């Protein structure tokens, strides 16, 4: 299962207490202080890992607590420092403070980390307080408590190409035809209930990371349907492929389908609406579909000069798929440059 948001509480470990102790050796009746310091408590650290793809596992547990440091011992023995509690999250996870609502860190790269809660420092033993004036201190420090924090985690998928379109626009079929991803495909809306990511081979050496996002409907940016939960995933994509069903069985007229998705992108983010985009007519498998595709291309070219290109494909027959991948790869390379 896929999960792209969760809320957790974290608590770092308490520092170990310092010790009050004096030497008790034979023939040394007035031995000096030798109480050791306590060990530091463990911190709670989030690390972006490529081996984790969902927040499902992390979200199953509401609270994570690191171990406390060990207390100091006699003969100046330092208490053991506690190990940090390291929690792996998917690349692209954003961490928000639940009380203040501010973004703490965006773990967009593999290996990036954030110390969510720092472990408490261990207390000093009485040996640390010995001076020329006070040679027999009889006090030690308590270990400091560790930090606690409530956070909200939100995942934004990291992909070069994002697939957009109304339900049943052909996104899942296209993704399955170019990658080893296995999204659900059926003849009814909303078969994709969670984002799917696959890697497509382009030519001999290049690859593209492609994300299939659940279908948008009108009003998605305001919370309607399923798509509003996943619009944020589009923000990570360098290039958008806007798929429009032009077949005779399409439930929405091609131009209207194009208008709905474009409007939702603009409503959600003006920057996102300007993202480099290829418009793709799907299910172009007969003459009537080709005519509707040509009409859509003419209307789109006239209304949206900023669209990077228009292509026709049929995922079922493979027609135009390779050409689309080459065009998407070239556009992604241009954006990276």
Residue, then its C-alpha position, 0 to 999 in steps of 0.5 A: x500500500x502507498x501512503x504519502x502523509x502521516x503525523x508522528x511524535x518523536x522524543x529524544x533520549x534523556x542524558x544520563x545523570x552524573x555520579x557523586x562518588x569518592x575514591x575508596x582505595x586502601x591506604x587512601x582514606x581521603x581520596x578525591x572525587x571520581x564520579x563520572x559523567x552521564x552519557x548523552x541521550x540518543x537523537x531522532x533523525x530522519x534520513x531520505x532513503x531510496x529503499x523506502x517508497x511510502x510513509x506507510x510503515x512509519x505512520x503505523x506507529x504514532x510515537x518514536x522514542x530514542x534511548x536515554x544515555x547511561x549514568x556515570x559510574x565511579x572511578x571516572x567512568x563515563x556513561x555510555x552514549x545512547x545510539x541515535x534512532x534513525x528513521x528512513x523516509x522516502x526521497x521527497x519527504x517534507x517535514x512540517x512542525x505541527x504546532x507552528x505549521x512551518x516547513x522544517x526540511x525538504x529531504x529531496x536528495x538521497x542521504x539528506x537527513x534532519x535531526x528532528x529531536x536532539x538527545x539530552x546532554x549527559x550530566x557532569x559527575x562530581x569529579x568535574x566540579x573539583x577545584x583547588x578551593x572545593x576539592x571534595x564537591x558533593x554534587x553532580x548534574x542531572x542529565x538534560x531531557x531530550x527534545x520532543x516534537x510533533x511533526x507532519x510528514x508529506x511525501x512529494x514524489x520525485x520524478x522527471x515526467x508526470x502524467x496528467x489527465x482525466x480519469x480513463x485518459x490512458x495514463x496507466x496503460x501508457x505507463x505499463x507499456x513503457x515501464x515494468x510498473x503494474x498500475x491497475x487498468x480497467x474500464x471505469x474511472x479512478x482505477x489509479x488510487x495511488x501514484x505509480x512510478x516506473x523507469x522507462x528506457x529511452x534509446x540505448x542509454x537514457x532513462x526517464x522516471x515517470x509518475x502516473x498520478x490519479x485522475x483529476x476532475x473539475x474542482x480537484x484543487x479545492x478538494x473534489x475527487x481523488x486528484x487533489x491529494x496528489x496535485x502536490x506530487x506534480x510539483x516535483x516533475x520537471x516535465x508534464x505529459x497531459x494525456x487526453x482521450x480522443x477515442x469515440x468512447x471518451x466520456x468527455x470531449x477532448x477540448x473540454x477534458x484539456x480545459x478542465x485539467x489545465x484550469x485545475x493546474x492553474x488554480x493549484x499553482x500558477x508556476x505549475x501551470x507554466x511547467x513545460x508540457x507536452x499534450x498527448x492525444x491517446x487511443x488514436x487507433x482509427x480515423x475518427x480519433x485522428x480527426x479529433x486529435x487534429x482538431x484538438x491540436x489546432x485548438x491547443x496550438x491557438x490557445x496555448x502557445x507555451x505548450x512544448x508540443x503535441x503528439x498522438x499515441x496508441x499505447x495498445x498498438x505502440x504507435x507514437x510511444x517511442x516518439x513521445x519518449x524521445x520528445x519527453x526526454x529531450x524536454x527534460x534534458x533541456x529543463x535540467x540544463 
